[in-house]
Amino acid sequence: MGLDPRLEAGRIDVERVADIAVVASAHTDGYAATAHLLGLLAALPAPTEAGERFWSDLWRTSGSLYLLPANIKTFVLSSLAGEGTGLAGQILSAVDEMTPPQRVAAGEVIGQALAESDHLPDLKTQVIGELWLRDLELTAWRVLHADHKPADPAEREAFLDAWRRV
């Protein structure tokens, strides 16, 4: 917003506060979805020596290199700074690459890890893993959708005209 950090809050006019509110609300969905995406990944075993078996099993069962810690590290770090589109794209690529049997097997690996680390109700590990994968996929989509660029004014007007005619 171009605010000088030394500027006293009392010297910010109503128009500037409104500008800040508009920008903040426009980006809220994207930031919330990115935070949720990171929360889902944080529920998995850390990419340390202790979690090495989990990540190896996930790679083997999913058939996807896209989710390996070395391949998402840069995207995770960017997401921590509020830029989640790279991570979201990587996740959607990984899920898209999986065949249905690979998705089931990956869900089992994920569900087992979540069941061991969380105190979840008595759900089957496959159910837990599939719910996690669905949530991951939908959240990645939300991140990308929240980042879409608005249409140019002519496209926006054509859209509004179409709805007016309905």
C-alpha positions in Angstrom: 0.0 0.0 0.0 3.0 2.2 0.1 2.7 3.2 3.8 5.7 4.6 5.5 6.3 2.4 8.6 7.0 5.5 10.6 3.6 7.0 9.8 1.4 7.5 12.8 -1.9 5.6 12.6 -3.8 8.8 13.3 -2.5 10.3 10.1 -3.9 7.5 7.9 -7.1 8.9 6.1 -10.3 6.9 5.6 -9.5 6.4 1.9 -6.2 4.7 2.8 -7.9 2.5 5.4 -10.5 1.5 2.8 -7.8 0.7 0.3 -6.1 -1.5 2.8 -9.4 -3.3 3.6 -10.1 -4.0 0.0 -6.7 -5.4 -0.7 -6.8 -7.5 2.5 -10.3 -8.9 1.8 -9.4 -9.6 -1.9 -6.5 -11.8 -0.8 -8.1 -13.5 2.3 -9.3 -16.6 0.5 -5.9 -17.2 -1.1 -4.0 -16.7 2.2 -6.4 -18.9 4.1 -6.2 -21.6 1.6 -2.4 -21.4 1.5 -2.2 -21.7 5.3 -4.5 -24.7 5.2 -2.4 -26.3 2.5 0.7 -25.9 4.8 -1.3 -27.2 7.7 -2.1 -30.4 5.8 1.5 -30.9 4.9 2.5 -30.2 8.5 0.3 -33.1 9.6 2.6 -35.5 7.8 5.9 -36.8 9.2 8.6 -34.2 8.9 11.1 -34.7 6.1 13.8 -35.8 8.5 15.6 -39.1 9.0 12.7 -40.2 11.2 10.2 -39.6 8.4 12.3 -41.0 5.6 10.4 -44.3 5.5 7.0 -42.4 5.1 8.3 -40.3 2.2 9.8 -43.3 0.5 6.6 -45.2 0.9 4.5 -42.3 -0.4 6.8 -42.0 -3.5 6.6 -45.7 -4.1 2.8 -46.0 -3.8 1.9 -42.7 -5.5 4.3 -43.1 -8.3 4.9 -39.3 -8.1 8.1 -37.5 -7.5 6.1 -34.2 -7.2 5.4 -34.7 -3.5 8.9 -35.6 -2.4 10.3 -33.0 0.1 13.2 -32.1 -2.2 10.8 -31.3 -4.9 8.4 -29.2 -2.8 10.8 -27.5 -0.5 11.1 -24.3 -2.5 7.3 -24.2 -2.9 6.7 -24.7 0.8 9.1 -21.9 1.7 7.4 -19.6 -0.8 4.1 -20.5 0.7 5.3 -19.6 4.1 5.8 -16.1 2.7 2.2 -16.1 1.3 2.8 -17.3 -2.3 1.1 -20.6 -2.5 0.4 -21.0 -6.2 3.7 -22.9 -6.9 2.9 -25.4 -4.2 -0.7 -25.7 -5.2 0.3 -26.4 -8.8 2.9 -29.0 -7.7 0.3 -30.8 -5.6 -2.3 -30.8 -8.4 0.3 -32.2 -10.8 1.0 -35.0 -8.3 -2.6 -35.9 -7.8 -3.3 -35.7 -11.5 -0.4 -38.1 -12.2 -1.7 -40.8 -9.9 -3.8 -43.6 -11.2 -6.8 -44.7 -9.1 -4.9 -47.7 -7.6 -1.9 -45.4 -6.8 -4.2 -42.9 -5.1 -5.7 -45.6 -3.0 -2.2 -46.9 -2.0 -1.0 -43.4 -1.3 -4.1 -42.8 0.8 -3.3 -45.9 2.8 0.3 -44.7 3.5 -0.9 -41.2 4.4 -3.8 -42.5 6.6 -1.4 -44.8 8.5 0.9 -41.9 9.2 -1.9 -39.6 10.3 -3.5 -42.4 12.5 -0.2 -42.9 14.2 0.4 -39.2 14.9 -3.1 -37.9 15.6 -5.7 -39.2 18.0 -8.3 -39.7 15.3 -11.5 -41.6 15.8 -11.6 -45.2 14.8 -11.6 -44.6 11.1 -9.9 -46.9 8.7 -6.5 -45.6 7.6 -7.6 -45.7 4.0 -10.6 -43.4 4.8 -8.3 -41.0 6.7 -5.8 -40.9 3.8 -8.4 -40.4 1.1 -10.0 -37.6 3.1 -6.6 -36.0 3.5 -5.9 -36.3 -0.2 -9.3 -34.9 -1.2 -8.7 -32.0 1.2 -5.2 -31.4 -0.2 -6.5 -31.4 -3.8 -9.4 -29.1 -3.1 -7.3 -26.7 -1.1 -4.7 -26.6 -3.8 -7.5 -25.7 -6.3 -8.7 -23.0 -3.9 -5.2 -21.5 -3.8 -5.0 -21.4 -7.6 -8.6 -20.1 -8.0 -8.1 -17.3 -5.5 -5.1 -16.2 -7.4 -6.9 -15.9 -10.8 -6.6 -12.6 -12.5 -9.7 -10.5 -13.0 -11.0 -10.3 -16.5 -10.4 -7.1 -18.5 -13.3 -4.6 -18.4 -14.8 -5.6 -21.7 -14.9 -9.3 -20.6 -16.4 -8.3 -17.3 -19.1 -6.3 -19.0 -19.9 -9.1 -21.4 -20.2 -11.4 -18.3 -22.6 -9.0 -16.6 -24.6 -8.5 -19.8 -25.0 -12.3 -20.1 -26.4 -12.6 -16.6 -28.7 -9.6 -17.1 -30.3 -11.4 -20.0 -31.1 -14.5 -18.0 
